[in-house]
């Protein structure tokens, strides 16, 4: 492999656009009806003086990064802005030319440490670098004229753990070879989220339900998109959850291929979740759903998840960490307690996903019969940069399915100017469609086509990613 290109960070700008949800999204104790989406633009400069522009975008979902009930949604938004600006200050202050990976690795620990001082937990403190790293990689790939999949397989980012002080458990693992052997997917299954406030049947109408022609119930979503994979949210109230699961089971038991359950930190202890799981698996009416449930995501609160041994429960059902996967070494800690799965979530950082995928490969190879796994999860990703970059990542990692919910809770690109919508549709005519007065994610037979992402950049195709930057609500 050629020596990875080195560069410095010239400039970073942030812009925001308000996104209003067409349906309330209830997960755990939170219900989201609107929030900003942040867009990042980065200019990098190479040793020869040439520059390249890259971009990224992510929703600023409240009550996920920090679930402190004393904080308002606006407080949560400001935490993420603080994370972004802190990362910008750190990345731009370094005038030395480095690889994309080195820019991340150098600032990873200091930004976490500074986050503690600023009152940011590791998830929130990692949000800023996660966005910057994606935009930086986009700029690098555009400079090289390489797609994300080709560039990652060639390790153009220069990902090397040697001497980094990060992920020391992977010492001796051939990361470059692992990356070169990835088999990118041409399509991926959209695992549909069933939120706690979602209607199951069309007759279960909610107050203020939209009349935009799009599905508002689980039954209607299956009819429109052809979903076969599902993620079902749990509330932590066993009686209510079992009743809801029975209603859902009647709808999906004949079509479902894969089902995952998401505890969203709603259980105080492993024993509390074990009690729910025992009732869940012993209910005869739920047998078809139980048979297709492949893992349970983050049942325990993050304050408890990495302190309680769940090995006994994990022998009955694989357990995955999501919110507790807050640092690069969290999955290593979780493994010691019995967890075998970890989420790939773009808001936590692309390098974390790659490192955790490498761990799964190494652990499974070392222990025949082991089944450590990475699962693609969502943060209400929106069409445009957010969806494109996350799909490029999970497609390159070879995942068979990824949670997708942004297409259900938000009315496509309705918040974007028409020119931006049409340009994205022209650039990704198999990824998107125009229907019901907006460009939106195209899902057919439960599948999302990834072919248009095989283009220069990190899911963008060109500098600026077809985004109407001058139409944003605010820039800073």
N, C-alpha and C positions, 0 to 999 in steps of 0.2 A: 504493500500500500504506500502511496505517496505520503510525504510528511503533511499532516493536517495544516491548513492555512491558519495563520495567526493574525490577529487584528486587535484594535482597541475600540472602545465604545465612544462614539462621538456625541450622540444625542439620544435622549429618550423622551417621548411625549405620551401623555395619557389623554384619552377622550372618553366621554360617557354618553350613553343613549338609554333612555328609560324604556323598560319593557313591562307591559301590563299583561298579566296572565288572563287567558280567556276562561280558565277554570281555576278555582283555588286549589293549591297543592299543599296537602297536609301530610307531614311526615313527623313522627314522634310527637312532641308537644307543640310544634310550630305549624303555622299555616301561612303560606306565602301567596300574595295576590299581585305584587309588583316588586320590581327591584331594578337597579341600574345594571347595565352591561358595560364593562370597561374595555376599551380598545387601546392597544399599545403600538406605537411606532418607534422603531430603533434604527439609527444609522450607525453602521460600523465602518471603520477605516483601516485599510490594509497598508502594509509597509511601503508599497509603491505609490501611496497617496490616493488610490481609487477607493470609492465608497460603495456601499450597498444598503438598501432599505429593506427592513423586514417588519412584520406585524403579527399580532395575536389578539385574541379576545376571549373574555370569560364573564359569565354572570357573577354578580356579587351577592350570592344567596345569603340572606340573613339567617341566624339561628342554626347554622351548620358548623361554621368554623369555631364559633364561641357560643355555647348554648346557655350562658349565664342569663337567667331570667331578669336580672336587674338591668341588663343592657337593652336599649331600644333597637329597632331595626336601623335607625340612623346611626346609632353608636356602632353597630356591626359594620355598616358601610364605611364609616370613618376608619375603623380598624384596618380594613383592607386597603383603603387609600394610604394610610400610614405605612403599611407594609410595602406598597408599590413605591412610594417616594423614598423610603429608606433603602430599598434595593437599587433604585436609580442613583441615589447619592453614592452608594458603594461602588456600583459597576462603572459609573462615569469618572470616579476619582482616580481610577487606575489607568495611567497613561501607557502602560506596557502592552506590547502585543502578546496575546495569548490565544490558545485554542478556545473553541466554544465551551468545552468541558472545563478548562482551567478557569475561565471566568466564573463559572458556577462553583467549582470546588473551592476556590480561594475564599469566596464570600459566604459559603454555606454556614459554617459554624459561627463566624462573627455576627451574621444577621440573626441567627437564632438567639444568640446571647443578647444582642441589642433589643430583640423583640421582648425578652423577659423584662428588661428595664422599662420598655415602653408599654408594658401591660398586654403584650400579644402572646398568646400561646403558640406552640410550634406550628400548628396548622395555619393560623392566620399569618405568622411571620414568613411562612413558606410560599404564601400566595403571590407576593411580589416577584421573587426570583422565578417562580414557575412560569409566570407570564413573560418575563424578560427573556428567559432561556428559549422559549418558543419563538419569540420574535427575532432573537439573535440567530437562531438556527435557520429561520426562514431567510434572513438576509444572506447568510452564508451559502445556503443551497441555491438561492437565486444567482449569486455570484458565480457559482460553479455550474449553473444550468442543470442541476441534478434534482430529481424527485426526492421526497423524504425517504421512501423505501430504499432506493439505490444509495442515497447518501448515508443512511444509517448502517446499511449492510457493509459499506466501505469504511465506516467509522470516520467520516469527515469531521465529526465533532472532536475527535481525539480522545474519546473516553478511555481513560487509563487509571486504574485504582492504585497503581504502584506509587508509593510515596505521597499519596493524597491524604492519608489519615482517615479516609472514609471507606466504609464497608470492608474492614480488614478481614472479615470472615471469608471474603472471596479471594484472598491471597492465593496465588497459584492457579486460579481459574483463568482459562484462556478466553477473556472477554471478546477480543477481536474475532476469534473463530466463532464464538457463539453468535455474535452479531451477523457475521457473514453467512451463517447457515439458516437465517430466518427465511421463512417461506410466506411472503405477503399474500393475503387473501384478495380475491377479486370481488367478493361480496361477503356480507356479514349479516347475521340475524339480529333484528332489533328486539331486545327483550323488553316487553312492555311493562311499565310501572303501573301498579294498581294502588293509588294513594288512599289514605284513610278517609278522605272526603269524597272519593269517586263514587258515582252511581254505578251499580252493577247492571241493571236493566234500564231500557229507555223509559219505562214508566216511573223510575225512581227520580223524578225531576227535582232539582234543587232550586231554591229561590234565586232569581237572577240568572238562570241558566242561559247561555248564549244561544242565539238563533242564527249562527253563521254557516250552518250546513255541515259542520264538522262533527265528529263523534263526541258525545258527552257521557257515554256510558261504556262499560267494558264490552258489552255485547256489540254495540255499534263500532267500537274500535277494532274488534276482531273482524267484523264484516268488511270494514273499509280497508284495513291494512294486512289482513291475513296472518295476524300474529300467532305464533306457536310457542313462543318462549315468554315467560312472565316473571315479574318480580313483585311480590306482595308485601306491603307494609304491615307491620304489627304495632299495636298500641300499647302492649304491656298489660292490658286488661284481658285476662284469659277468657272469661265468659263471653265478652264482646267479640274478641278475636276469633274464637271457635265458631260462633254464629256467623260471622262475616265470611270466614273461610269456607264454611259449608255452602253459603250462597254463591261464592266464587267458584267452588269446585263443581257445582252443577253446570256452570257455564263453560268451564275450560277443560273438564276432565277428558272429553273426547278429542280435543284439538291440541292440548298441551303436549309439548315434547320435553321442555325443561322448565322447572319452577324453582325460584329462589325466594327465601323469606328474609325480610330486612327488619331486624329488631330496633334499629335506630336508637340504641342505648337506653331502651325503655325498661330494662330489668336490673334490679339492684344487686343481684347476686347470681352466681351460677346455679344455685339451688332453686331460685325463683324461676329462672328460665327452664331448668330441668322439669319443674312441676308443669309448666305450660306444655313442654314438648312431650311429656308422658301422656297428658290428656289428648294432645293433638294426634299422636300416633296410635292411641288406643280407641279412637272414635271410628267405628265401622264406616260411617258415611263419608269420612275423610280419607279412606284407604286409597282411592285413585289419585288424590292430590299428594298424599304422603309418598306414594311410590315414585312420583316424578320430581320430588323435591331433592335437589342435589347439594345445596348448602344453605346455611343460615348466616346472614351478615350481621356483625356487630350487635349481638343481643345485650351485652353489658355496657354500662356507662363507661366512658373513657377513663374515669378516675379509678375504676375497678377492674377493667378488662385485662390489664397487664399485671394484676396482683393476684388473681385467682386461677388456680389450676382447673382447666376445663377438659382434661384428658379423658375422663370417664364419659362425659357427654359427647366429646368429639369422636368416640368410637361408635356412636350411634348415628351421627350426622356431621359432615365436615363443617367447620366453623371458619368464618372469614373475618379479618379485621379491616375496618374502613376508617372511622374517625380516630381509632387508636393508632393507626399507621401515620403518626405525626412526624416521625424522624426517620432517617435512613436506616437506623438499626432497630426500629420497632418490630419489624417482621421477625427478626432473629429472636427478640425477646418473646414474641407471641408464640413462636414455634416451640419454645421450651415449656410453654403452658398448655400445649395441645392444639393450637390453631394450625391449620394447614393451608389456609387461603389468605390472599391479600388483594385489595382492590387496585386496579389501575385507574387513576382519576387525574385528568390533566391539571386540575387545580392544585395537585400535590407535587407536580413536577414530572417531566418526561424522563429525567435521569433516574428518578426513584423507580418508575415503572420498569425501566430496562434492568436496573440492578436487581429488583425483586424477581423479575422473570429469570434472570441468570441464577439466582438462588434456587428457584424452583427446579431448574434444569440440573443444577449441581446436586441438590439434595435427593432428587428422584434417581439420579444416576448412582449416587452413593448407597442408596437403600432400595434395592429392587422391591417392587410392590408398594413403595411409597407413592403418595399422590398429592404432592404440594402443587398449588395452582394459583394462577393470576386470573382475576375476573374484571372485565370492563364495566365500570359503574359510571353514573351520570351526575352532573350538577346542573340539570335543566339546560343542557347545551343548546345553543341557538344556531339556526342555519346561518351560513357564512363562515367566518374564520373559526369560531368555536367548534362547530360540528365537524368541519373539514379537517382540522388539525387532530382532533381526538380520534376520528375515524382513520386517519392516516396512521396514527400511532397503534391503535388496537389491530388494524389490518396488517401492519408490518409484524406485530407480535404474533400473528397467526391465531388470534382468539376466534372462537366459533360464534360467539354472540356477545352483544354489548347492550347494557341497559340504555334505552333511549326514551326520554319523556318530554323533552322540549317541544317536539312536534305535537304533542297532545295538550299540554297545558298552555301553550302560546300559539297564537294564530300566525304561524310561519314568519315571514319577513315583513308583516304588515307595518311594523314600526319603522322600517327603512324606506328611503325615497324610492320611487318607482325605477329610476335609472339604475340604482344599485341592485334592485331585485332582478331586473332584466339582464344586467351584465353577469350576475352570478348564474342565472339560468343558462345563458349562452355558454359560459365557461364550463358548466357542470350539468349538461342537459340530461344525464342519466341519474345524477344524484338528487336533482331538484325537479319539481313540476310546477306548472301554474294552474291553480284551481281555487275556486271560491275567492277570487279577487286578490290573490297574493301568491308569491312564490314560496314554496314550502318543501320540506324533505319528502323525497319520493320513496315510498315503501310498498313493495309488491310481493305478495306471498310471504310477508314477514321479513323480506330481505332488503338490504340496502346495497346498491351497486357502488363499488369503490373505484371503478376504472378511471374516472376523470381526475382522481387524485394522483395518478401517475404522470405528473407534470412538474415543471421546475418549481422549487420552493417547498415550504412546509404547508402543503394543501392550498397554496394561494395561486400559483400559475404566473403571477407577475407582481412587481412591487406595488404595494398598496392594497393588494387582494381584492380589487374591484369595490372597495368600500368608499362611501361618500363622506370623506373625512370632514368636509366643511359643513356638514349638516348635523354635527353632533350637538348635544345640549350644552356640554362644557368641555373645555380642554385645559390641561395644567401640566 
